[in-house]
Amino acid sequence: MGSELMKIAEGFSIVAEGLRGLAKAEGGTKEKAVKEQPSATEKAQKQDVAKAQPESAAQESPATLEGIRELMAQKTQEGKSKEIKELLQKYGAAKLSAVKPEDYPALMQEAQVL
């Protein structure tokens, strides 16, 4: 039963993280007022990702849909939504999933420059 509860708790943690990301993207003010501390599970996941992929290696890795999605999410949080939309339109797509896989490397490179 304990492992089942841990799986449920991890699920809630993932949902909460997603909601925090949406609130940031919408410019939520409540999140700025309330400082949240990441759970032990979130800390462990972030450490595992950091160990598996240092920043320099992430930039040198081949462009994948998930990698581009993460980069574009970061750029959107930096306030570059308009530039991201224009970049997608340059590749003939209204959304990232419509971009041709052969265009991923060039798209990722241009997105990094934003």
MISE-924131 format. One record per residue: residue number from 1; residue in three letters; z, y, x of N, C-alpha, C in turn. Coordinates in nm, 4 decimals. Layout:
BEGIN
[rec NUM; 'ALA'; [Z; Y; X]; [Z; Y; X]; [Z; Y; X]]
...
//
This chain:
BEGIN
[rec 1; 'MET'; [0.0000; -0.1199; 0.0833]; [0.0000; 0.0000; 0.0000]; [0.0000; 0.1251; 0.0869]]
[rec 2; 'GLY'; [0.0688; 0.1201; 0.2001]; [0.0764; 0.2360; 0.2878]; [-0.0599; 0.2788; 0.3396]]
[rec 3; 'SER'; [-0.1456; 0.1820; 0.3756]; [-0.2787; 0.2167; 0.4256]; [-0.3647; 0.2772; 0.3151]]
[rec 4; 'GLU'; [-0.3455; 0.2303; 0.1928]; [-0.4207; 0.2867; 0.0807]; [-0.3813; 0.4325; 0.0578]]
[rec 5; 'LEU'; [-0.2520; 0.4609; 0.0691]; [-0.2053; 0.5985; 0.0531]; [-0.2594; 0.6881; 0.1646]]
[rec 6; 'MET'; [-0.2697; 0.6336; 0.2852]; [-0.3251; 0.7115; 0.3957]; [-0.4723; 0.7436; 0.3710]]
[rec 7; 'LYS'; [-0.5461; 0.6467; 0.3159]; [-0.6875; 0.6716; 0.2851]; [-0.7012; 0.7796; 0.1788]]
[rec 8; 'ILE'; [-0.6149; 0.7761; 0.0802]; [-0.6166; 0.8779; -0.0254]; [-0.5842; 1.0148; 0.0346]]
[rec 9; 'ALA'; [-0.4826; 1.0181; 0.1206]; [-0.4435; 1.1442; 0.1843]; [-0.5573; 1.1990; 0.2700]]
[rec 10; 'GLU'; [-0.6280; 1.1121; 0.3426]; [-0.7412; 1.1564; 0.4231]; [-0.8518; 1.2126; 0.3344]]
[rec 11; 'GLY'; [-0.8727; 1.1491; 0.2191]; [-0.9729; 1.1987; 0.1250]; [-0.9395; 1.3378; 0.0765]]
[rec 12; 'PHE'; [-0.8128; 1.3594; 0.0413]; [-0.7700; 1.4920; -0.0026]; [-0.7865; 1.5942; 0.1095]]
[rec 13; 'SER'; [-0.7585; 1.5507; 0.2310]; [-0.7723; 1.6393; 0.3456]; [-0.9175; 1.6829; 0.3635]]
[rec 14; 'ILE'; [-1.0103; 1.5890; 0.3474]; [-1.1526; 1.6193; 0.3614]; [-1.1974; 1.7159; 0.2521]]
[rec 15; 'VAL'; [-1.1513; 1.6911; 0.1294]; [-1.1857; 1.7798; 0.0179]; [-1.1308; 1.9197; 0.0435]]
[rec 16; 'ALA'; [-1.0060; 1.9273; 0.0890]; [-0.9445; 2.0580; 0.1158]; [-1.0209; 2.1325; 0.2246]]
[rec 17; 'GLU'; [-1.0638; 2.0611; 0.3272]; [-1.1399; 2.1247; 0.4350]; [-1.2728; 2.1793; 0.3823]]
[rec 18; 'GLY'; [-1.3373; 2.1036; 0.2963]; [-1.4623; 2.1499; 0.2366]; [-1.4424; 2.2742; 0.1517]]
[rec 19; 'LEU'; [-1.3342; 2.2766; 0.0756]; [-1.3043; 2.3931; -0.0075]; [-1.2728; 2.5154; 0.0778]]
[rec 20; 'ARG'; [-1.2037; 2.4936; 0.1905]; [-1.1762; 2.6052; 0.2804]; [-1.3073; 2.6635; 0.3345]]
[rec 21; 'GLY'; [-1.4003; 2.5754; 0.3689]; [-1.5297; 2.6210; 0.4184]; [-1.6056; 2.7019; 0.3147]]
[rec 22; 'LEU'; [-1.6008; 2.6561; 0.1899]; [-1.6659; 2.7314; 0.0825]; [-1.6005; 2.8674; 0.0633]]
[rec 23; 'ALA'; [-1.4696; 2.8707; 0.0693]; [-1.3984; 2.9978; 0.0517]; [-1.4348; 3.0950; 0.1638]]
[rec 24; 'LYS'; [-1.4470; 3.0444; 0.2859]; [-1.4863; 3.1306; 0.3977]; [-1.6268; 3.1837; 0.3764]]
[rec 25; 'ALA'; [-1.7169; 3.0957; 0.3320]; [-1.8558; 3.1363; 0.3110]; [-1.8673; 3.2427; 0.2028]]
[rec 26; 'GLU'; [-1.7776; 3.2383; 0.1053]; [-1.7790; 3.3366; -0.0028]; [-1.6961; 3.4597; 0.0308]]
[rec 27; 'GLY'; [-1.6335; 3.4601; 0.1467]; [-1.5539; 3.5755; 0.1886]; [-1.4210; 3.5825; 0.1170]]
[rec 28; 'GLY'; [-1.3602; 3.4666; 0.0915]; [-1.2325; 3.4617; 0.0208]; [-1.1246; 3.5402; 0.0921]]
[rec 29; 'THR'; [-1.0494; 3.6217; 0.0172]; [-0.9441; 3.7027; 0.0768]; [-0.8108; 3.6300; 0.0775]]
[rec 30; 'LYS'; [-0.7935; 3.5346; -0.0114]; [-0.6663; 3.4630; -0.0151]; [-0.6446; 3.3831; 0.1123]]
[rec 31; 'GLU'; [-0.7514; 3.3287; 0.1664]; [-0.7366; 3.2494; 0.2869]; [-0.6912; 3.3346; 0.4044]]
[rec 32; 'LYS'; [-0.7338; 3.4594; 0.4072]; [-0.6908; 3.5482; 0.5141]; [-0.5422; 3.5774; 0.5034]]
[rec 33; 'ALA'; [-0.4913; 3.5835; 0.3821]; [-0.3513; 3.6160; 0.3612]; [-0.2612; 3.4964; 0.3892]]
[rec 34; 'VAL'; [-0.3111; 3.3770; 0.3648]; [-0.2305; 3.2565; 0.3811]; [-0.2796; 3.1808; 0.5034]]
[rec 35; 'LYS'; [-0.1921; 3.1646; 0.6000]; [-0.2294; 3.0897; 0.7190]; [-0.1971; 2.9430; 0.6943]]
[rec 36; 'GLU'; [-0.2994; 2.8596; 0.7100]; [-0.2814; 2.7175; 0.6887]; [-0.2785; 2.6472; 0.8228]]
[rec 37; 'GLN'; [-0.1950; 2.5453; 0.8313]; [-0.1889; 2.4665; 0.9518]; [-0.2597; 2.3347; 0.9241]]
[rec 38; 'PRO'; [-0.3489; 2.2943; 1.0138]; [-0.4219; 2.1701; 0.9915]; [-0.3286; 2.0497; 0.9945]]
[rec 39; 'SER'; [-0.3630; 1.9484; 0.9175]; [-0.2825; 1.8273; 0.9136]; [-0.3021; 1.7495; 1.0429]]
[rec 40; 'ALA'; [-0.2183; 1.6502; 1.0627]; [-0.2292; 1.5677; 1.1826]; [-0.3637; 1.4966; 1.1861]]
[rec 41; 'THR'; [-0.4131; 1.4551; 1.0695]; [-0.5422; 1.3873; 1.0618]; [-0.6543; 1.4816; 1.1050]]
[rec 42; 'GLU'; [-0.6521; 1.6052; 1.0571]; [-0.7547; 1.7027; 1.0939]; [-0.7508; 1.7312; 1.2433]]
[rec 43; 'LYS'; [-0.6304; 1.7457; 1.2986]; [-0.6179; 1.7716; 1.4421]; [-0.6771; 1.6564; 1.5227]]
[rec 44; 'ALA'; [-0.6468; 1.5336; 1.4804]; [-0.6978; 1.4167; 1.5512]; [-0.8497; 1.4099; 1.5428]]
[rec 45; 'GLN'; [-0.9050; 1.4395; 1.4245]; [-1.0496; 1.4364; 1.4079]; [-1.1165; 1.5414; 1.4959]]
[rec 46; 'LYS'; [-1.0610; 1.6607; 1.5016]; [-1.1183; 1.7672; 1.5834]; [-1.1110; 1.7326; 1.7316]]
[rec 47; 'GLN'; [-1.0002; 1.6702; 1.7734]; [-0.9870; 1.6322; 1.9129]; [-1.0877; 1.5241; 1.9485]]
[rec 48; 'ASP'; [-1.1088; 1.4273; 1.8565]; [-1.2051; 1.3212; 1.8812]; [-1.3455; 1.3790; 1.8945]]
[rec 49; 'VAL'; [-1.3802; 1.4722; 1.8090]; [-1.5119; 1.5350; 1.8151]; [-1.5264; 1.6139; 1.9445]]
[rec 50; 'ALA'; [-1.4231; 1.6874; 1.9822]; [-1.4282; 1.7680; 2.1040]; [-1.4436; 1.6795; 2.2279]]
[rec 51; 'LYS'; [-1.3748; 1.5649; 2.2290]; [-1.3859; 1.4743; 2.3427]; [-1.5232; 1.4087; 2.3473]]
[rec 52; 'ALA'; [-1.5759; 1.3747; 2.2312]; [-1.7032; 1.3045; 2.2252]; [-1.8206; 1.3957; 2.2586]]
[rec 53; 'GLN'; [-1.8092; 1.5248; 2.2251]; [-1.9210; 1.6174; 2.2434]; [-1.8744; 1.7522; 2.2954]]
[rec 54; 'PRO'; [-1.8713; 1.7714; 2.4258]; [-1.8393; 1.9046; 2.4768]; [-1.9464; 2.0029; 2.4324]]
[rec 55; 'GLU'; [-1.9129; 2.1324; 2.4307]; [-2.0054; 2.2341; 2.3804]; [-2.1385; 2.2332; 2.4547]]
[rec 56; 'SER'; [-2.1347; 2.2224; 2.5851]; [-2.2592; 2.2256; 2.6604]; [-2.3448; 2.1039; 2.6294]]
[rec 57; 'ALA'; [-2.2830; 1.9900; 2.6104]; [-2.3583; 1.8696; 2.5774]; [-2.4170; 1.8790; 2.4372]]
[rec 58; 'ALA'; [-2.3465; 1.9442; 2.3461]; [-2.3957; 1.9590; 2.2092]; [-2.5222; 2.0429; 2.2072]]
[rec 59; 'GLN'; [-2.5300; 2.1446; 2.2915]; [-2.6472; 2.2300; 2.2950]; [-2.7651; 2.1587; 2.3601]]
[rec 60; 'GLU'; [-2.7383; 2.0644; 2.4517]; [-2.8441; 1.9943; 2.5208]; [-2.8886; 1.8701; 2.4451]]
[rec 61; 'SER'; [-2.8116; 1.8256; 2.3459]; [-2.8448; 1.7048; 2.2730]; [-2.9687; 1.7268; 2.1869]]
[rec 62; 'PRO'; [-3.0389; 1.6169; 2.1541]; [-3.1569; 1.6320; 2.0708]; [-3.1193; 1.6885; 1.9337]]
[rec 63; 'ALA'; [-3.2084; 1.7663; 1.8781]; [-3.1826; 1.8311; 1.7498]; [-3.1835; 1.7273; 1.6379]]
[rec 64; 'THR'; [-3.0738; 1.7219; 1.5644]; [-3.0637; 1.6337; 1.4491]; [-3.0382; 1.7189; 1.3260]]
[rec 65; 'LEU'; [-3.0633; 1.6619; 1.2108]; [-3.0409; 1.7345; 1.0865]; [-2.8950; 1.7787; 1.0774]]
[rec 66; 'GLU'; [-2.8042; 1.6895; 1.1107]; [-2.6609; 1.7221; 1.1023]; [-2.6239; 1.8308; 1.2031]]
[rec 67; 'GLY'; [-2.6788; 1.8231; 1.3244]; [-2.6498; 1.9245; 1.4252]; [-2.7000; 2.0620; 1.3837]]
[rec 68; 'ILE'; [-2.8205; 2.0643; 1.3275]; [-2.8763; 2.1918; 1.2807]; [-2.7943; 2.2447; 1.1644]]
[rec 69; 'ARG'; [-2.7529; 2.1551; 1.0747]; [-2.6724; 2.1967; 0.9591]; [-2.5411; 2.2609; 1.0050]]
[rec 70; 'GLU'; [-2.4762; 2.2008; 1.1040]; [-2.3512; 2.2566; 1.1562]; [-2.3743; 2.3931; 1.2200]]
[rec 71; 'LEU'; [-2.4814; 2.4041; 1.2980]; [-2.5125; 2.5304; 1.3646]; [-2.5407; 2.6394; 1.2614]]
[rec 72; 'MET'; [-2.6172; 2.6051; 1.1594]; [-2.6505; 2.7043; 1.0569]; [-2.5283; 2.7427; 0.9745]]
[rec 73; 'ALA'; [-2.4391; 2.6481; 0.9518]; [-2.3147; 2.6808; 0.8813]; [-2.2325; 2.7790; 0.9637]]
[rec 74; 'GLN'; [-2.2284; 2.7569; 1.0939]; [-2.1555; 2.8479; 1.1832]; [-2.2178; 2.9874; 1.1801]]
[rec 75; 'LYS'; [-2.3498; 2.9930; 1.1864]; [-2.4186; 3.1224; 1.1851]; [-2.3995; 3.1924; 1.0497]]
[rec 76; 'THR'; [-2.3956; 3.1157; 0.9418]; [-2.3718; 3.1733; 0.8094]; [-2.2330; 3.2343; 0.8037]]
[rec 77; 'GLN'; [-2.1345; 3.1659; 0.8613]; [-1.9979; 3.2191; 0.8636]; [-1.9900; 3.3446; 0.9488]]
[rec 78; 'GLU'; [-2.0808; 3.3588; 1.0433]; [-2.0855; 3.4784; 1.1274]; [-2.1589; 3.5925; 1.0566]]
[rec 79; 'GLY'; [-2.2037; 3.5678; 0.9331]; [-2.2701; 3.6725; 0.8559]; [-2.4202; 3.6808; 0.8762]]
[rec 80; 'LYS'; [-2.4810; 3.5722; 0.9175]; [-2.6245; 3.5736; 0.9458]; [-2.7036; 3.4924; 0.8430]]
[rec 81; 'SER'; [-2.6596; 3.4960; 0.7175]; [-2.7257; 3.4206; 0.6106]; [-2.8711; 3.4626; 0.5939]]
[rec 82; 'LYS'; [-2.8949; 3.5916; 0.5966]; [-3.0307; 3.6432; 0.5780]; [-3.1232; 3.5915; 0.6884]]
[rec 83; 'GLU'; [-3.0765; 3.5947; 0.8120]; [-3.1565; 3.5476; 0.9238]; [-3.1857; 3.3982; 0.9131]]
[rec 84; 'ILE'; [-3.0864; 3.3226; 0.8661]; [-3.1043; 3.1782; 0.8489]; [-3.2114; 3.1517; 0.7434]]
[rec 85; 'LYS'; [-3.2055; 3.2231; 0.6309]; [-3.3060; 3.2061; 0.5256]; [-3.4450; 3.2399; 0.5772]]
[rec 86; 'GLU'; [-3.4566; 3.3479; 0.6533]; [-3.5859; 3.3872; 0.7097]; [-3.6377; 3.2818; 0.8075]]
[rec 87; 'LEU'; [-3.5477; 3.2252; 0.8849]; [-3.5862; 3.1218; 0.9802]; [-3.6372; 2.9980; 0.9076]]
[rec 88; 'LEU'; [-3.5701; 2.9583; 0.8011]; [-3.6154; 2.8431; 0.7229]; [-3.7527; 2.8708; 0.6611]]
[rec 89; 'GLN'; [-3.7718; 2.9919; 0.6116]; [-3.9013; 3.0287; 0.5527]; [-4.0120; 3.0240; 0.6574]]
[rec 90; 'LYS'; [-3.9780; 3.0594; 0.7803]; [-4.0751; 3.0535; 0.8894]; [-4.1296; 2.9119; 0.9067]]
[rec 91; 'TYR'; [-4.0435; 2.8138; 0.8804]; [-4.0841; 2.6735; 0.8911]; [-4.1291; 2.6165; 0.7565]]
[rec 92; 'GLY'; [-4.1561; 2.7045; 0.6614]; [-4.2111; 2.6639; 0.5325]; [-4.1147; 2.5883; 0.4444]]
[rec 93; 'ALA'; [-3.9869; 2.6207; 0.4535]; [-3.8868; 2.5491; 0.3746]; [-3.7900; 2.6468; 0.3093]]
[rec 94; 'ALA'; [-3.7474; 2.6119; 0.1883]; [-3.6476; 2.6928; 0.1193]; [-3.5071; 2.6456; 0.1558]]
[rec 95; 'LYS'; [-3.4977; 2.5202; 0.2004]; [-3.3675; 2.4664; 0.2420]; [-3.3888; 2.3741; 0.3613]]
[rec 96; 'LEU'; [-3.2825; 2.3462; 0.4319]; [-3.2902; 2.2704; 0.5563]; [-3.3500; 2.1315; 0.5359]]
[rec 97; 'SER'; [-3.3175; 2.0658; 0.4273]; [-3.3679; 1.9305; 0.4045]; [-3.5198; 1.9271; 0.3891]]
[rec 98; 'ALA'; [-3.5833; 2.0411; 0.3647]; [-3.7286; 2.0465; 0.3494]; [-3.8009; 2.0711; 0.4818]]
[rec 99; 'VAL'; [-3.7267; 2.0954; 0.5887]; [-3.7882; 2.1177; 0.7201]; [-3.8369; 1.9841; 0.7749]]
[rec 100; 'LYS'; [-3.9553; 1.9846; 0.8357]; [-4.0119; 1.8632; 0.8940]; [-3.9313; 1.8234; 1.0171]]
[rec 101; 'PRO'; [-3.9007; 1.6952; 1.0330]; [-3.8224; 1.6500; 1.1496]; [-3.8823; 1.6910; 1.2839]]
[rec 102; 'GLU'; [-4.0143; 1.6999; 1.2925]; [-4.0750; 1.7400; 1.4200]; [-4.0480; 1.8867; 1.4535]]
[rec 103; 'ASP'; [-4.0053; 1.9643; 1.3536]; [-3.9717; 2.1049; 1.3775]; [-3.8240; 2.1252; 1.4143]]
[rec 104; 'TYR'; [-3.7443; 2.0202; 1.4097]; [-3.6005; 2.0335; 1.4357]; [-3.5688; 2.0964; 1.5711]]
[rec 105; 'PRO'; [-3.6314; 2.0502; 1.6824]; [-3.5945; 2.1089; 1.8121]; [-3.6204; 2.2597; 1.8190]]
[rec 106; 'ALA'; [-3.7361; 2.3029; 1.7703]; [-3.7680; 2.4458; 1.7750]; [-3.6763; 2.5248; 1.6825]]
[rec 107; 'LEU'; [-3.6493; 2.4696; 1.5655]; [-3.5601; 2.5359; 1.4701]; [-3.4201; 2.5510; 1.5284]]
[rec 108; 'MET'; [-3.3702; 2.4459; 1.5905]; [-3.2356; 2.4517; 1.6491]; [-3.2309; 2.5547; 1.7616]]
[rec 109; 'GLN'; [-3.3336; 2.5577; 1.8417]; [-3.3364; 2.6543; 1.9518]; [-3.3361; 2.7970; 1.8992]]
[rec 110; 'GLU'; [-3.4154; 2.8245; 1.7969]; [-3.4196; 2.9597; 1.7403]; [-3.2895; 2.9959; 1.6706]]
[rec 111; 'ALA'; [-3.2266; 2.8972; 1.6069]; [-3.1013; 2.9228; 1.5380]; [-2.9898; 2.9546; 1.6376]]
[rec 112; 'GLN'; [-2.9930; 2.8917; 1.7540]; [-2.8912; 2.9189; 1.8554]; [-2.8994; 3.0621; 1.9052]]
[rec 113; 'VAL'; [-3.0182; 3.1199; 1.9064]; [-3.0381; 3.2561; 1.9570]; [-2.9840; 3.3599; 1.8597]]
[rec 114; 'LEU'; [-2.9786; 3.3268; 1.7302]; [-2.9326; 3.4235; 1.6289]; [-2.7939; 3.4751; 1.6597]]
//
